[in-house]
């Protein structure tokens, strides 16, 4: 088994974030959680991530602000998945090609897991071997 990809899940609804994280951990991803914008900032300053899954509308930090923070603090820009109750108001171009997908909050966890697994398989196939 290869190196586990690191995922930061940022959501002010802990039940949603934890359930998604436990499911992703079963698929060989390493999970870290932040339940507020302030926690997310602390994690981003301390660790590097391959993917960020974030609620878009949170108190203290929205999806655009989180993206800008990650862009400033991370050496390698992670891919983003955005989850929101209002997907139509999100401007995809603001994520500068780093956005894998936007999902409604009602999306089944498995759909998000499948999206990440497909992206991870694709990026693994592009890496040179040996």
N, C-alpha and C positions, 0 to 999 in steps of 0.2 A: 504494500500500500504506500502511496506517495505522501508527500508532505500535506498536512491538512491546511486547507485554505481558511483564512481568518475572516469572520463576518462580525460586523458590529450591527446590532439591531437597536434602533433608536425609536422608542415609542412611549408615550405617556400612559399607555394602557398596559400595565405589567402582565396581565393574563394573556393578552394577544402576543406580546413579545416573547414571553417564556414558552408558550406552547409552540410557537414557530421555531424558536431556538432549539428546543428539545428534539423536535422532528428533524431539523437540519443536522444536529449532532449525530443522529442515527445514520446519516449519510456521509459521515467522515468530514464534517466541517467543524472547525473550532469556533465557538460562539462567545461573544462578549455582549453584554447588555448595557444600555443607558436608558433610564426612564425619564430623563429631562434633557433639555439643551445643555444645561450646566454639566451634567454627568457625561454627556457626549463629548463636550469640549475637553474634559479631563482625560477621557479614554483616547481621544484623537491625538492629544499632545504626548501621551505616554506610549502608545502602541501603533503599529502599522497594520492596515487591513487590506484584504483583497476585494471585499465587497462591503457595502453599507446598505442595509435595508432600513428605510426610515418612514415614519408617519410624516406627512407633509405639514399638517397644521397642528402645531404643538405650542403650548405656552412658552414664551421666552425665546424660541428659535424655530423658524419655519424651514422648509426644505431648501430654499434658495440660500438662506443664511448658513445652514449646515454645510451645503456644498461648498460655499465660499471658504468656510473655516477649514474643511478637509483639504481643499485645494492649496491653502496657505501652509498647512501643517504637515501634510504627508509627503514623503519623498516620491512615492509612486502613487498616482491617482487611482483609487479603487473604483470599481463599477458600482452604480447605484440602482437600487430598486426602490420605488416610491409607492407607498400605500396611503390611500386617502379616501375620505368619505365623499370628496368632490374632485374627481379626476379631471373633469373638463376645464377647470380653472388653472391647471398646471401647464406652464410653458416648457415643453420638452427641450427647446433650443438653449435654455438657461443652464443645462447640464453638459453642454459642450461635447456631445458624443459619448459621455460616460454613463448614460442612462440606459439600462437594460430594458426596463419596463415600468409602467405605471399600472397598479392594480387597485380596484375598489377595495375598501376595507372589508367588504363582504366576501371577497375571494377566498376560496378554500385554501388552506395552508399548502396542500399538496401541489397546487398549481404554481405557487411561488417556489417551492422546493424543486419542481421539475424545471422551471426556468433557470435556476442556479445550476442545477446538475448539467443541463444542456450547455450552458455557457462554460462551465468548468471543463467539460469534455472537449469542447471546441478549443479552448485555450491550451489544454494539455496536448492536443493533437498538433498544435502549431509549434510547441517547444521542441528544439532539437534534442535528440536522444544521445546518451553517452556522454 
